[in-house]
Amino acid sequence: MLRPVTNITISQNGAGRNLVLFFDFVTSWEFSNNWEDLSAKGKVVFPKNIYVTEQTTLKRYPLFGVNNNSNIGGFNSEPLIKRGDKIKIEAKYIFWDENLNEYETKMTAIVEGYISAVKAGLPVEIEFEDNMYLLKKTPMPNRSYKSTQTIESILSDALKSVNSKYQTNFRVNNDSQTNVTWSAGLLTSENETIAQFLAKLKRDARLFTYFRGDELRVGRTVYVESEAQTKYFEFQNNIISADLEYKRKDDIVLSAVASNHIEETVGTTKDGKEKKRKKRIEVLVTFANGADTPTWKEVKQGDKPDPNTDGERRTFTFPDATSIADLVEKTTALLKKYYYTGFKGKFTTFGTPYVQFGDNAQLINKKLPEQDGIYKIKGVAYSGGVEGYRQEIELDYKLNV
């Protein structure tokens, strides 16, 4: 028998607000985290009749009733819980063997972040985000950046203002150095927050950013293989339910439309200088019939790609592609990862073994061993409360192909 345990700590944030509130019981909580979403988000729902304990004084505060001191909404005085307060959710299991000896798993910190909303009414419900919450509140400097400046150095400078204002210790992972040649010549930030700047990098340069703890990671390669752990999940055992589809490579049609803007020389000026103009290059790359190499077709300016009548189609932008051939090569390399015989989709398991996106899931099916495989984990939706502790794991692509 497994008994889930959830500990939630809320630390008040702001002048005159220094209480540390502790909950060891909630109706439900959830937290979703993957590399595609800029901010990882979640929510907590407390029971209608619950007390919270302040960790230093051990004083108990009620979170229910009309005439009480909790004042969640803050209508009459400073609220007990409000936007900007820090939140930490930890979870574990307690279990017993056949001799009733008690054991427990390691207490795992699922998320540390900031409360983004407190819903009015009862039961009390709060929403929260990871560290990206503070980057949504901090402006980028109005500035133009040279192509010689790396994205990592630009963001390191931007985080200094966050650390100074909120007494945080955010840092940028500098394992990679990313330069971007912007289509307009210069990368600029103007009247936008750091989070909006990051969203622009994702949209226009295919650069993904996310927080892992206090470290901001940025780049086109989102996984850090040196820290990836492989965890085992078995059908008819610790896989509770599955929304997975197993497909053979021969039956899959997978295509992508990829594009970029480049400069091309179109003659010379009267002074003998080269005349250049911006040109959009675009290709359609398709994997089909189990082939190891794709077919491709250039999409001329003014034309549209062939319609997607069968299969899955993706859209890519490669700001560093310099030619049609380069665009085809980059698209092929990225698309090929998703062209395999195996599973696609999600499955639900218990809260243990604990995984994060970037880890590897080894799926085992003793009834159909040909379906065994190792997959990169794209995202995890965690949930807990009175109905148990669960992880919904989304697969990205197969590793052992």
C-alpha positions as CSV (number, residue, x, y, z in Angstrom):
1,M,0.0,0.0,0.0
2,L,1.3,3.4,-0.9
3,R,0.3,6.5,1.0
4,P,1.2,9.8,-0.7
5,V,2.4,12.7,1.4
6,T,2.3,16.3,0.1
7,N,4.0,19.2,1.9
8,I,3.4,22.7,0.7
9,T,5.3,25.7,2.0
10,I,4.3,29.3,1.2
11,S,6.7,32.1,2.2
12,Q,5.2,35.6,2.3
13,N,7.0,38.1,0.1
14,G,7.1,41.8,0.6
15,A,7.5,44.5,3.2
16,G,6.1,43.5,6.6
17,R,5.2,40.0,5.3
18,N,7.5,37.4,6.7
19,L,5.3,34.4,7.7
20,V,6.2,30.9,6.5
21,L,3.0,28.9,6.1
22,F,3.1,25.1,6.1
23,F,0.4,22.7,4.8
24,D,0.6,18.9,4.9
25,F,-2.9,18.3,3.4
26,V,-4.5,19.6,0.2
27,T,-7.5,18.6,-1.8
28,S,-5.5,18.6,-5.0
29,W,-2.4,20.1,-6.7
30,E,-1.0,19.9,-10.2
31,F,2.0,21.2,-12.0
32,S,2.9,20.9,-15.7
33,N,6.5,21.3,-16.9
34,N,8.0,20.9,-20.4
35,W,10.5,22.7,-22.6
36,E,8.0,24.0,-25.1
37,D,6.1,26.2,-22.7
38,L,7.9,29.4,-21.6
39,S,6.6,29.2,-18.1
40,A,5.8,26.0,-16.1
41,K,2.5,26.5,-14.3
42,G,0.3,24.8,-11.7
43,K,-2.5,25.2,-9.1
44,V,-3.4,24.1,-5.6
45,V,-6.9,23.6,-4.2
46,F,-7.2,23.5,-0.4
47,P,-10.1,21.9,1.6
48,K,-12.9,24.1,2.7
49,N,-12.0,23.6,6.4
50,I,-8.3,23.7,6.9
51,Y,-5.8,25.4,9.2
52,V,-2.3,26.4,8.2
53,T,0.7,26.4,10.6
54,E,3.3,29.1,10.7
55,Q,6.6,27.4,10.8
56,T,8.5,29.7,13.2
57,T,5.8,30.4,15.8
58,L,3.7,27.3,15.2
59,K,0.6,29.5,15.3
60,R,-2.3,28.1,13.4
61,Y,-4.4,30.2,11.0
62,P,-7.8,29.2,9.6
63,L,-8.4,29.3,5.8
64,F,-12.2,29.2,6.1
65,G,-15.2,31.1,7.5
66,V,-16.2,34.7,7.3
67,N,-15.0,36.2,10.5
68,N,-11.5,34.8,10.8
69,N,-7.9,36.1,10.6
70,S,-7.0,34.5,7.3
71,N,-8.3,37.3,5.1
72,I,-7.2,35.6,1.9
73,G,-8.6,38.4,-0.3
74,G,-6.9,41.2,1.7
75,F,-10.1,43.3,1.7
76,N,-9.7,44.4,5.4
77,S,-6.0,44.1,6.0
78,E,-2.8,42.5,4.5
79,P,-3.8,39.1,3.0
80,L,-2.3,35.9,4.4
81,I,-1.6,34.7,0.9
82,K,-1.2,36.8,-2.2
83,R,0.4,37.1,-5.6
84,G,4.2,37.1,-5.5
85,D,4.5,34.9,-2.4
86,K,6.9,32.0,-2.8
87,I,5.6,28.4,-3.0
88,K,7.3,25.1,-2.7
89,I,5.6,21.7,-3.3
90,E,7.3,18.5,-2.1
91,A,5.9,14.9,-2.3
92,K,6.8,11.4,-1.2
93,Y,5.3,8.0,-0.5
94,I,5.0,6.1,2.8
95,F,4.5,2.3,2.3
96,W,4.5,-0.9,4.3
97,D,5.8,-4.4,3.5
98,E,4.0,-7.7,4.3
99,N,5.3,-7.6,7.8
100,L,4.0,-4.0,8.3
101,N,7.5,-2.5,8.4
102,E,7.2,1.1,7.4
103,Y,9.3,2.7,4.7
104,E,9.3,5.9,2.7
105,T,10.6,7.2,-0.5
106,K,12.8,10.3,-0.7
107,M,11.0,13.6,-0.3
108,T,11.2,15.2,-3.7
109,A,10.9,19.0,-4.4
110,I,8.5,19.0,-7.4
111,V,8.5,22.8,-7.9
112,E,9.6,26.1,-6.3
113,G,7.9,29.1,-7.7
114,Y,5.7,32.1,-7.1
115,I,1.9,32.5,-6.6
116,S,0.4,34.2,-9.7
117,A,-3.2,34.3,-8.6
118,V,-5.4,33.7,-5.6
119,K,-9.0,32.9,-6.5
120,A,-11.8,34.5,-4.5
121,G,-14.2,32.3,-2.6
122,L,-14.0,28.9,-0.9
123,P,-12.4,26.5,-1.2
124,V,-9.2,28.5,-1.5
125,E,-7.5,28.0,-4.9
126,I,-4.2,29.4,-5.9
127,E,-2.3,29.4,-9.2
128,F,1.5,29.5,-9.4
129,E,4.4,29.7,-11.9
130,D,8.1,28.8,-11.8
131,N,10.8,31.4,-11.8
132,M,9.7,32.8,-15.1
133,Y,7.1,34.7,-13.1
134,L,9.7,37.2,-12.1
135,L,11.0,37.5,-15.7
136,K,7.5,38.5,-16.7
137,K,7.7,41.4,-14.2
138,T,11.2,42.6,-15.2
139,P,11.8,44.8,-18.3
140,M,14.6,44.2,-20.8
141,P,16.8,47.2,-21.4
142,N,15.9,49.1,-24.6
143,R,19.0,48.2,-26.6
144,S,20.3,46.8,-29.9
145,Y,22.7,43.9,-29.8
146,K,25.5,43.1,-32.2
147,S,25.6,39.7,-33.9
148,T,28.9,39.1,-32.1
149,Q,27.1,39.1,-28.7
150,T,25.9,35.7,-27.6
151,I,22.3,35.1,-26.4
152,E,23.8,33.7,-23.2
153,S,25.7,37.0,-22.4
154,I,22.7,39.1,-23.3
155,L,20.5,37.1,-20.9
156,S,23.2,37.1,-18.2
157,D,23.2,40.9,-18.2
158,A,19.4,41.0,-18.1
159,L,19.2,38.6,-15.1
160,K,21.4,41.0,-13.1
161,S,18.4,43.4,-12.7
162,V,16.2,40.5,-11.6
163,N,18.7,39.3,-9.0
164,S,19.1,42.9,-7.7
165,K,15.4,43.6,-7.4
166,Y,14.2,40.3,-6.0
167,Q,17.4,39.1,-4.2
168,T,17.4,35.9,-6.3
169,N,20.4,34.0,-7.6
170,F,19.4,33.3,-11.2
171,R,22.1,32.4,-13.7
172,V,22.4,31.4,-17.3
173,N,23.7,28.0,-18.4
174,N,26.9,28.8,-20.4
175,D,27.6,25.3,-21.7
176,S,26.8,26.6,-25.1
177,Q,27.4,29.9,-26.8
178,T,24.6,30.9,-29.2
179,N,25.0,33.6,-31.9
180,V,22.0,34.7,-34.0
181,T,22.2,36.6,-37.3
182,W,18.9,38.4,-37.1
183,S,17.0,38.8,-40.3
184,A,16.7,42.6,-39.8
185,G,20.4,42.9,-39.1
186,L,20.3,43.6,-35.4
187,L,18.6,41.9,-32.4
188,T,16.8,44.6,-30.4
189,S,14.8,44.8,-27.2
190,E,12.3,47.6,-26.8
191,N,9.5,48.1,-24.3
192,E,9.2,44.4,-23.5
193,T,9.8,42.2,-20.5
194,I,12.5,39.6,-20.3
195,A,9.9,36.9,-20.8
196,Q,8.5,38.7,-23.9
197,F,12.1,38.9,-25.2
198,L,12.5,35.1,-24.7
199,A,9.2,34.5,-26.4
200,K,10.5,36.5,-29.4
201,L,13.7,34.3,-29.5
202,K,11.5,31.2,-29.6
203,R,9.2,32.6,-32.3
204,D,11.8,34.1,-34.6
205,A,15.0,32.2,-34.0
206,R,13.8,28.8,-32.7
207,L,15.6,29.3,-29.4
208,F,14.0,27.6,-26.4
209,T,14.4,28.7,-22.9
210,Y,13.3,27.2,-19.6
211,F,14.3,27.2,-15.9
212,R,15.9,24.2,-14.2
213,G,16.0,25.3,-10.6
214,D,17.6,28.8,-10.6
215,E,19.4,28.1,-13.9
216,L,18.0,29.6,-17.1
217,R,18.8,27.4,-20.1
218,V,18.6,28.7,-23.7
219,G,19.4,27.1,-27.0
220,R,18.2,24.9,-29.8
221,T,19.4,21.8,-28.1
222,V,17.1,21.6,-25.0
223,Y,18.3,18.4,-23.3
224,V,21.4,18.1,-21.1
225,E,22.3,14.5,-21.7
226,S,24.9,14.4,-18.9
227,E,22.2,14.7,-16.3
228,A,19.5,12.5,-18.0
229,Q,18.4,9.5,-15.9
230,T,16.8,6.4,-17.3
231,K,13.7,5.2,-15.4
232,Y,11.8,1.9,-16.0
233,F,8.1,1.7,-16.7
234,E,6.3,-1.6,-17.3
235,F,2.9,-2.2,-18.9
236,Q,0.6,-4.2,-16.6
237,N,2.8,-3.0,-13.6
238,N,3.6,0.6,-12.9
239,I,2.0,2.1,-16.0
240,I,-1.5,2.9,-14.7
241,S,-3.0,4.1,-18.0
242,A,-1.7,5.0,-21.4
243,D,-2.7,7.2,-24.3
244,L,0.0,5.8,-26.5
245,E,-0.1,4.8,-30.2
246,Y,2.4,2.3,-31.6
247,K,3.2,2.8,-35.3
248,R,5.5,1.1,-37.7
249,K,7.8,3.4,-39.6
250,D,6.5,2.1,-42.9
251,D,3.0,3.4,-42.1
252,I,4.1,6.9,-41.1
253,V,4.2,10.0,-43.4
254,L,6.1,12.8,-41.7
255,S,6.8,16.2,-43.3
256,A,8.0,19.6,-42.4
257,V,7.9,23.1,-44.0
258,A,11.1,24.9,-43.2
259,S,12.2,28.5,-44.1
260,N,14.5,31.3,-43.5
261,H,15.4,34.8,-44.9
262,I,18.8,35.2,-46.5
263,E,20.7,38.0,-48.3
264,E,21.6,37.6,-52.0
265,T,23.6,39.8,-54.3
266,V,21.6,41.3,-57.2
267,G,24.3,43.4,-58.9
268,T,26.3,46.4,-58.0
269,T,25.7,50.1,-57.3
270,K,27.2,53.0,-59.4
271,D,30.0,53.0,-56.9
272,G,30.8,49.4,-57.5
273,K,29.4,48.1,-54.2
274,E,27.4,45.0,-54.1
275,K,23.6,45.4,-54.0
276,K,21.8,43.0,-51.7
277,R,18.2,42.1,-51.0
278,K,16.4,39.9,-48.6
279,K,15.1,36.6,-50.0
280,R,12.9,34.0,-48.4
281,I,13.9,30.4,-48.9
282,E,11.5,27.6,-48.1
283,V,11.5,23.8,-48.5
284,L,9.1,20.9,-48.0
285,V,10.8,17.8,-46.6
286,T,9.0,14.5,-46.4
287,F,9.8,11.1,-44.9
288,A,7.5,8.2,-46.1
289,N,7.5,4.5,-47.0
290,G,10.1,3.6,-44.4
291,A,12.9,5.3,-46.4
292,D,16.0,6.4,-44.5
293,T,16.4,9.5,-46.7
294,P,13.6,12.0,-47.4
295,T,12.3,13.6,-50.5
296,W,12.3,17.4,-50.7
297,K,10.9,20.2,-52.8
298,E,11.8,23.8,-52.9
299,V,8.8,26.2,-52.4
300,K,9.3,29.1,-54.7
301,Q,8.5,32.6,-53.6
302,G,4.8,33.3,-54.0
303,D,3.9,29.6,-54.0
304,K,2.5,27.5,-51.2
305,P,3.7,24.1,-50.0
306,D,1.8,21.1,-51.2
307,P,-1.1,20.4,-48.9
308,N,-0.7,17.9,-46.1
309,T,-3.2,15.2,-47.1
310,D,-1.8,12.3,-45.2
311,G,0.4,12.2,-42.0
312,E,1.9,14.7,-39.6
313,R,3.4,18.0,-40.7
314,R,5.6,20.4,-38.7
315,T,6.9,23.9,-39.3
316,F,10.5,25.0,-38.6
317,T,12.4,28.2,-38.9
318,F,16.2,28.0,-39.2
319,P,17.7,31.6,-38.9
320,D,21.2,30.2,-39.5
321,A,20.4,28.4,-42.8
322,T,22.3,30.0,-45.6
323,S,21.0,28.1,-48.7
324,I,18.3,25.7,-49.9
325,A,20.8,22.8,-49.4
326,D,21.6,23.9,-45.9
327,L,17.8,24.2,-45.1
328,V,17.2,20.7,-46.3
329,E,20.1,19.3,-44.3
330,K,18.9,20.9,-41.1
331,T,15.3,19.9,-41.6
332,T,16.2,16.3,-42.4
333,A,18.4,16.0,-39.2
334,L,15.6,17.4,-37.0
335,L,12.7,15.5,-38.6
336,K,14.5,12.2,-38.7
337,K,14.4,12.0,-34.9
338,Y,10.6,11.6,-35.1
339,Y,10.6,9.0,-37.9
340,Y,10.7,5.6,-36.2
341,T,8.8,2.5,-35.3
342,G,7.5,2.9,-31.8
343,F,5.3,4.8,-29.4
344,K,4.0,8.3,-29.5
345,G,1.8,10.0,-26.9
346,K,1.5,9.9,-23.1
347,F,1.2,7.5,-20.2
348,T,0.3,7.9,-16.5
349,T,2.3,6.3,-13.7
350,F,2.7,6.7,-9.9
351,G,4.8,9.5,-8.4
352,T,7.7,7.1,-8.2
353,P,10.1,6.7,-9.9
354,Y,10.3,10.5,-10.2
355,V,11.2,11.9,-13.6
356,Q,11.7,15.3,-15.2
357,F,11.6,16.3,-18.8
358,G,14.9,15.4,-20.4
359,D,15.1,12.1,-18.6
360,N,14.7,8.8,-20.4
361,A,11.7,6.4,-20.1
362,Q,12.4,2.8,-20.8
363,L,9.1,1.1,-21.7
364,I,8.8,-2.6,-21.1
365,N,6.0,-4.8,-22.4
366,K,6.5,-8.4,-21.4
367,K,3.5,-9.5,-23.4
368,L,4.7,-7.8,-26.6
369,P,8.5,-7.4,-26.1
370,E,8.9,-6.1,-29.7
371,Q,7.4,-2.9,-28.3
372,D,10.1,-2.3,-25.7
373,G,12.1,0.9,-26.2
374,I,13.8,3.9,-24.6
375,Y,12.3,7.3,-25.2
376,K,13.2,10.9,-24.4
377,I,10.7,12.6,-22.0
378,K,9.4,15.8,-23.4
379,G,7.2,16.9,-20.5
380,V,5.6,15.8,-17.2
381,A,2.3,16.8,-15.7
382,Y,2.4,16.1,-11.9
383,S,-0.6,15.8,-9.7
384,G,-1.4,14.9,-6.1
385,G,-3.8,15.2,-3.3
386,V,-6.6,13.0,-1.9
387,E,-6.8,11.0,-5.1
388,G,-3.1,10.0,-5.0
389,Y,0.2,11.1,-6.5
390,R,0.6,10.8,-10.3
391,Q,2.9,11.7,-13.2
392,E,1.6,12.0,-16.8
393,I,4.7,11.5,-19.0
394,E,4.8,12.8,-22.6
395,L,7.2,11.1,-24.9
396,D,9.3,13.1,-27.4
397,Y,11.2,10.7,-29.6
398,K,12.7,7.2,-29.5
399,L,16.4,6.8,-28.6
400,N,17.2,3.2,-29.4
401,V,16.2,3.1,-33.1
